Amino acid sequence: MCKIISSKAAIDLIKDSQTLAIGGFVGFTIPEELLVALKAKYLSEKKPNNLSIFYCAGIGDGKERGLNHLAYEGLIGKLYCGHIGLAPKLGALVSKNQFPAYTVPQGVTVHLLRAIAGKKPGVLTHIGLKTFADPRIEGCCANELAKKDSIVDLISIRGKDYLLYKSFPIDVCFIKATTADTHGSLTFENEAVFADQLSMAEATKNSGGIVIAQVERVTEYGTLDPHRVRVHSHLVDYVVVGKPENCPQSFLYQNFVPEWTGQIKRPLDSLEAMDLNERKVCGRRSILEIKKNMLVNLGIGVPEAIAAVAGEEGIANKFTLTIESGVMGGVPASGLGIGATYNPEAIHEQGFIFDLYDGGGIDVACLGAAEIDKKGNVNVSKFGGRVVGPGGFVNISQSTKKVIFCGTFTAKGLETNIKDGKLEILQEGKSKKFKNQVEQITFSAEYANESGQNVLYVTERAVFKLTNEGLMLIEIAPGIDLEKDILANMEFKPLISEDLKEMDERIFKEEIMKIII
């Protein structure tokens, strides 16, 4: 019954033109050993080739690891994923139109695994309506070649529109765990997230495919605690023991971080305090919208400052922070640590957390915004023709009761001075973020207005809200000139509230704000 094989033998199981699914989240539970072996075989033999690659969350370190290993012409014949930004080498091939590529809301990709496992026709959902995912707009197509085939249909049921993201079989999948027994059951005790491993194994197995698991170590059959087994041996065909350098807990650190798994509790006052800068200003203003006992989602980038502010203010335990990786409670990590949480209270599988998200279970979502247009649409997924993908952004932003988009007012070179309760612009960013029209609609203002969502746009110098007529300026930072610092740096003139307020000056002072929730 022993299923242990070498990484080379595992790669030899993959045939040309098959569909390969890869599990993981950013730099967590990534089957790096198998990806390295796949690259090595392709470079030496040009096989396997023309693979259809499927994965849910972004997988990579922005440089060499993760999906960057597969960025070779001929290796990939089709790409279907939630995010490409962490695999710039792969993204470059997408932009060059080397193969058809589709970027799909991350929660849809995770739920699609369940649909494939259950032999269902696909995922029927409201997620993606009136965004780039809608076939009336781009239909998830990331490049020109993708337009030759439709992966999503518009369906009307009882007078309401839905999107059907179509299922397909999976031939092989790579997943990663911490420990396997000799029969192939898997535990995840050193993993910061569970991600999509179980759903991917079920989808592959029920497609008649091969499930290959990478682990750090192997134990004898019958020695694993059944409460810890996340994937049973029936679902695993082969096990590969990875080299230590290819089995990091994350792509952020080579060493193991026990406070990400709940094995220890880290004193939150030991987390490094954040300097008073424009990111912290955005975090402070945004946290004023959060009330006691709320469930709050934080996106990547500037919204991470909210977690830092909550820790500094001693209010992190007053509400629950959640990340789409499936973790709830604690304080989310930042950068390549996104997905993990210091002192997590629960670690769920990714599909279940998106059930909660899609149904409107989040009270407040704080997300980044790269481009905002006069209608209130937001783009985080495509810039200058470079495809990044939405990640979980569409699922989160489209269903949450209150959405706060956080980010600096301009980009590329912005310098500020924050002192004594006032903000001064020392050097303006070269890139305007408030556009007449966004390059791609990742968040639909039209859909939000129809749904009755409460939407704010928070920057270091101004706060806007969404109205049926477009963006309205409702707050301005102390020390900021409306004409010179705001209107002159927008491609359009927003509505201006008759009751234009000044932002709370506590936001712009070094000492803590003493926020009471």
Beta strands, then each sheet from edge to edge (+ up, - down):
strand 1: 19-22
strand 2: 51-55
strand 3: 76-81
strand 4: 101-103
strand 5: 122-125
strand 6: 152-157
strand 7: 160-166
strand 8: 172-176
strand 9: 179-181
strand 10: 186-187
strand 11: 210-215
strand 12: 217-219
strand 13: 229-231
strand 14: 238-241
strand 15: 295-298
strand 16: 320-322
strand 17: 327-328
strand 18: 331-332
strand 19: 341-342
strand 20: 346-347
strand 21: 364-368
strand 22: 371-373
strand 23: 378-379
strand 24: 382-383
strand 25: 386-387
strand 26: 402-406
strand 27: 410-411
strand 28: 415-419
strand 29: 422-427
strand 30: 431-432
strand 31: 434-435
strand 32: 454-458
strand 33: 462-467
strand 34: 470-476
strand 35: 495-502
sheet 1: 4+ 3+ 2+ 1+ 8+ 11+ 14+
sheet 2: 5+ 7- 6+
sheet 3: 12+ 9+ 10- 13+
sheet 4: 16+ 15+ 21+ 26+ 32+ 33- 34+ 35+
sheet 5: 17+ 20-
sheet 6: 18+ 19-
sheet 7: 23+ 22- 31-
sheet 8: 24+ 25-
sheet 9: 27+ 30-
sheet 10: 28+ 29-
end
